[in-house]
Amino acid sequence: MFYTFMTRVVRPILWLVFRPRVEGGENVPDYGPIIVASNHLSFIDSFIIPLAVPRPVTYIAKADYFAGKGFKGRFVRWFLTNLGHVPVKRGAQRAAMGALEQAVDILDNSGAFAIYPEGTRSPDGRLYRGRTGAGWLVLASGARVLPVGLAGTEKIQPIGSSRPRVFGPRPTVRIGEPMDFSHYKDLPPAKARRAITDEIVQMIQKLSGQEYTGVYNERANSSEAP
């Protein structure tokens, strides 16, 4: 019922407010497990992507978002929980692995799960090296990856801003063709995780047009998932 409300009421409102340009929408599978992998420029990314992907998408979200106090904190917790977002503590490897294991359950039930391989938002608009939790999730679930390149969302809500600019610059969402990594299953796990993650990030870079740094975003403050 909540998702129906979001689809029929909230989604049209957000579409009018943010007016995203969507390229490659025909690449989104209508059914089956899919890992939505995107660059990360702004807090608002987790609201823009579902506008472009016409099926329920579950995210990993910072545990801090679930811990707010007062009416606003309770509302945000209720909102994210009903959307199916999975809380994870930044820098806590055990918590991150728990979230990824929940993601496998979602994918095993033919769901769509979104992940930001960089780990956190880019501080300067460049694309950072992916952390191998993305590769781990591919190997553990066998799901295909839907690469997404975002552009312009950092202009809607820059890092440090408490609220987005409504009716501001229009963001662009570029969606690539689903990527199959079944050919990596016979590689040693660590090598496969790294190769898969790098290939995903390379495709995101092609879609987003960002400069690639080749180093980790240290703002994530976390170890790579095994």
Phi, psi and omega per residue, in radians:
M1 nan -0.736 -3.128
F2 -1.111 -0.764 -3.126
Y3 -1.141 -0.640 3.084
T4 -1.069 -0.737 3.095
F5 -1.071 -0.779 3.130
M6 -1.076 -0.732 -3.078
T7 -1.218 -0.734 -3.017
R8 -1.560 -0.430 -3.068
V9 -2.004 -1.027 -3.040
V10 -1.228 -0.752 -3.093
R11 -1.019 -0.834 3.110
P12 -1.064 -0.599 3.123
I13 -1.174 -0.816 3.139
L14 -1.110 -0.620 3.122
W15 -1.103 -0.731 3.125
L16 -1.183 -0.624 -3.112
V17 -1.244 -0.788 -3.013
F18 -1.752 -0.407 3.064
R19 0.813 0.956 -3.099
P20 -1.176 2.507 2.970
R21 -1.556 2.185 -3.091
V22 -1.989 2.168 3.087
E23 -2.067 2.288 3.114
G24 1.494 0.353 3.136
G25 -1.016 -0.450 3.141
E26 -1.204 -0.192 -3.142
N27 -1.436 -0.160 -3.118
V28 -1.340 2.076 3.106
P29 -1.119 2.472 3.141
D30 -1.246 -0.463 -3.103
Y31 -2.667 2.984 3.126
G32 1.629 2.783 -3.117
P33 -1.169 2.395 3.132
I34 -2.613 2.379 3.069
I35 -1.760 2.013 3.124
V36 -1.549 1.952 -3.074
A37 -1.981 2.145 -3.017
S38 -2.364 2.773 2.890
N39 -1.228 2.931 -3.028
H40 -2.415 1.906 -3.074
L41 -1.957 -0.407 -2.997
S42 -2.716 2.719 3.048
F43 -0.984 -0.562 -3.058
I44 -1.257 -0.179 -3.132
D45 -0.957 -0.681 -3.085
S46 -1.249 -0.129 3.039
F47 -1.815 -0.533 -3.124
I48 -1.269 -0.777 -3.089
I49 -1.030 -0.808 3.114
P50 -1.062 -0.399 3.057
L51 -1.187 -0.523 -3.087
A52 -1.631 -0.310 -3.117
V53 -1.910 1.827 -3.005
P54 -1.389 0.902 3.040
R55 -2.759 2.748 -3.115
P56 -1.009 2.332 3.132
V57 -2.209 2.220 3.116
T58 -1.756 2.499 -3.104
Y59 -2.136 2.741 2.809
I60 -1.458 2.313 3.123
A61 -2.249 2.562 3.111
K62 -0.976 2.366 3.129
A63 -1.021 -0.472 3.139
D64 -1.012 -0.571 -3.118
Y65 -1.172 -0.381 -3.118
F66 -1.633 -0.071 -2.993
A67 -1.882 0.182 -3.126
G68 -1.152 2.727 -3.111
K69 -1.895 2.891 3.106
G70 1.310 -2.979 -3.087
F71 -1.094 -0.756 -3.123
K72 -1.078 -0.767 3.141
G73 -1.088 -0.742 3.132
R74 -1.157 -0.660 3.133
F75 -1.150 -0.811 -3.137
V76 -1.069 -0.754 3.122
R77 -1.069 -0.783 3.116
W78 -1.106 -0.767 -3.106
F79 -1.081 -0.882 -3.101
L80 -1.172 -0.691 3.139
T81 -1.090 -0.754 -3.134
N82 -1.234 -0.413 3.038
L83 -1.370 -0.189 3.133
G84 1.532 0.298 3.140
H85 -1.226 2.520 -3.082
V86 -1.847 2.065 -3.128
P87 -1.306 2.492 3.072
V88 -2.548 2.421 3.109
K89 -1.438 2.229 3.108
R90 -1.109 2.309 3.094
G91 1.486 -0.049 -3.134
A92 -1.801 1.803 -3.041
Q93 -1.100 -0.714 -3.128
R94 -1.093 -0.740 3.124
A95 -1.135 -0.697 3.133
A96 -1.098 -0.722 3.125
M97 -1.160 -0.649 3.093
G98 -1.076 -0.701 3.118
A99 -1.150 -0.703 3.128
L100 -1.181 -0.593 3.077
E101 -1.164 -0.637 3.027
Q102 -1.136 -0.600 3.108
A103 -1.112 -0.673 3.103
V104 -1.069 -0.708 3.103
D105 -1.063 -0.733 3.133
I106 -1.110 -0.765 -3.135
L107 -1.206 -0.617 3.097
D108 -1.099 -0.393 3.097
N109 -1.735 0.435 3.077
S110 1.123 0.487 3.115
G111 -1.523 3.096 3.069
A112 -1.978 2.239 -3.119
F113 -2.195 2.265 -3.096
A114 -1.755 2.490 -3.125
I115 -2.510 2.550 3.052
Y116 -1.867 1.794 -3.070
P117 -0.980 -0.502 3.141
E118 -1.171 -0.402 3.112
G119 1.733 -0.574 3.134
T120 -2.817 3.122 -3.072
R121 -1.187 2.503 3.078
S122 -1.197 2.299 -3.134
P123 -1.393 -0.246 -3.020
D124 -2.417 0.214 3.103
G125 1.503 -0.121 3.107
R126 -1.506 2.870 3.137
L127 -1.707 2.261 -3.087
Y128 -1.802 2.860 -3.115
R129 -1.066 2.464 -3.123
G130 -1.387 2.520 3.045
R131 -1.565 2.526 -2.877
T132 -1.331 0.111 2.978
G133 -1.018 -0.562 3.111
A134 -1.112 -0.786 3.111
G135 -1.147 -0.680 3.107
W136 -1.038 -0.759 -3.098
L137 -1.144 -0.680 3.101
V138 -1.080 -0.829 -3.106
L139 -1.180 -0.662 -3.090
A140 -1.271 -0.510 -3.052
S141 -1.826 -0.479 -3.048
G142 1.294 0.147 -3.096
A143 -1.345 2.684 3.011
R144 -1.352 2.849 -3.119
V145 -1.986 2.296 3.053
L146 -1.777 1.806 -3.106
P147 -1.333 2.428 -3.126
V148 -2.306 2.344 3.060
G149 -2.033 2.067 3.125
L150 -1.706 2.552 3.062
A151 -2.485 2.292 3.038
G152 1.628 -0.104 -3.116
T153 -1.219 -0.453 3.119
E154 -1.193 -0.322 3.082
K155 -1.411 -0.392 3.115
I156 -1.384 -0.766 3.101
Q157 -2.535 1.582 3.125
P158 -1.131 2.782 3.049
I159 -1.010 2.311 -3.120
G160 1.701 -0.255 3.116
S161 -1.487 2.398 -3.073
S162 -1.511 -0.227 -3.121
R163 -2.628 2.640 -3.130
P164 -1.365 2.768 3.028
R165 -1.460 2.043 3.138
V166 -1.502 2.546 -3.098
F167 0.956 0.585 3.135
G168 -1.659 -2.589 -3.140
P169 -1.041 2.508 -3.141
R170 -1.473 2.199 3.093
P171 -1.401 2.826 3.079
T172 -2.069 2.358 3.083
V173 -2.082 1.993 3.121
R174 -1.883 2.156 -3.073
I175 -1.955 2.156 3.136
G176 -1.556 3.085 3.099
E177 -1.275 2.572 3.120
P178 -0.990 2.451 -3.101
M179 -1.866 2.290 3.135
D180 -1.868 2.248 -3.094
F181 -2.062 0.402 -3.114
S182 -1.086 -0.407 -3.132
H183 -1.265 -0.131 3.121
Y184 -1.633 -0.036 -2.986
K185 -1.131 -0.390 -3.114
D186 -1.625 -0.048 3.086
L187 -1.338 2.740 2.990
P188 -0.967 2.419 -3.009
P189 -0.907 -0.821 -3.092
A190 -1.105 -0.726 3.132
K191 -1.154 -0.699 3.140
A192 -1.146 -0.747 3.132
R193 -1.034 -0.774 -3.127
R194 -1.162 -0.764 -3.106
A195 -1.141 -0.750 3.138
I196 -1.104 -0.829 -3.124
T197 -1.062 -0.773 3.141
D198 -1.094 -0.687 -3.140
E199 -1.175 -0.664 3.098
I200 -1.091 -0.828 -3.108
V201 -1.123 -0.657 3.100
Q202 -1.055 -0.706 3.128
M203 -1.218 -0.693 3.086
I204 -1.042 -0.709 -3.136
Q205 -1.091 -0.696 3.106
K206 -1.112 -0.648 -3.111
L207 -1.341 -0.665 -3.062
S208 -1.514 -0.471 -3.097
G209 1.318 0.236 -3.112
Q210 -1.310 2.731 2.953
E211 -1.257 2.355 -3.125
Y212 -1.713 2.254 -3.068
T213 -1.491 -0.562 -3.091
G214 1.395 0.065 3.125
V215 -2.220 2.859 3.132
Y216 -1.306 2.623 2.996
N217 -1.417 1.847 -3.037
E218 -1.251 -0.181 3.055
R219 -1.087 -0.432 -3.137
A220 -1.146 -0.523 3.043
N221 0.885 0.790 -3.135
S222 -2.551 2.754 3.084
S223 -1.435 2.828 3.071
E224 -1.206 2.500 3.050
A225 -1.224 2.494 -3.107
P226 -1.231 nan nan
